[in-house]
């Protein structure tokens, strides 16, 4: 009987933690499909020019290499403009990107149309 009670107690502690982990999801992630390393990545609600923090600071080396994914924080699903900066000071804006909850969105070289140095 004591073993059954201990097993029930252990299950009641483990199950809620695993349920919370599953309901949390993977979050919003950006996939860098450009051919260069990104050193600055900011989001603004589409058409607002209200740029948020540099999301590359969420990465362990503070940059997003080609084919690397970056966790995006502090952003709700919706449509955003994205400002991408590179080591050589080149900056590009990609407009009206759709961001979904617990999903990956990407930017490739072909999306980089509004660029300057």
N, C-alpha and C positions, 0 to 999 in steps of 0.2 A: 504494500500500500504506500509506503514511504517513497519507494522508487517511482511510482505512478505520480505522486504529488510533485516530486522533483522534476520529472519529465514535463508535466503540465506547466510548471513555473518557468522552466527553461524555454519551452515553446512559446509561452505568452510574451517572453522578453525578446525572442529572436524574430518572430513573425511581424510585429509592428515595424521593427527596424528595416526588414527587407521590403515591406510594403511601401514604406516611405521612400526607400531608394528607387524602387521601380516607378513610383508615381512622379518622381522628380524629373525623369527623362535625362537626355544628354545635353539639353540646352541648345542655344543657337550657336552655330559654328560657321566660320568663313573658311573656304578652301581657295588658296592662292594658286590659280592656274595661269598667272602671268609668268613670263620667263625670268623675272627678276625677284630679288629679295625685297620685301616691303618693310620699311622702317617706321612708317606712320600710317595709321588707319583710323579714320574718324567717320562717324555717322551723323547725319542731320535728317530730321523729318523732311520728306520730299518737298522741295521748293522753299524751304525756310532759311537756309544758311545759318543754322544754329548748331554748330559743330560740337559734338560731345568729346569726351576724353580719347586720348590715343589708346586704342584697343591693343596695340602690339605690346603694351606694358603687361598684358595678361599672359604673355609667352615667357618661357624661362630664359631665353636669350634676347628678348625684347625686339625680335624681328620675325618675319614670317617668310620662310624660304619658299621657292617654287615647290608646288605639290604638298605643302604643309597646311595643316588646319589650325585655326585659331579659335579659341572659345571667346564668344562675344558676351559681355556682361552689361547689365544696366539698360537693356534695350527691350522694348516690347515688340511683338510681331506687328508688321505694317509695311509701309513703303518708305524707303529712305534714299537719300543721296549719299554717296560714299566718296570720301576724299582719301586718295591713296598717295603716299609719299615714298620716294626711293632714296637710297644713299647718295645719289648724285644730285639731289635737290629737285629732281623732276617731281611734279605733282600733277595728278589727274583727278578729275571728278567724274564719277559714273552716276548717272541720274536714274531715279525711280526704280530701285532694286526692291523686289519683294522679299521680305524676311518673314519666315514662318516659325512658329514655336517648335522647339526640338528638331530643327531641320538644318541642313547644310545649304549655304548659298555660295556661289563662286563668282569670281571675276577673272576673265582671260584677257590676253592682249587685245583681242578684237573689240572688247568693251571699252578700251581706253581711247576715247575720242576727244575729250576736253582736257588737254595737257599743256603745261608750260614748265619752264625752267627758271 
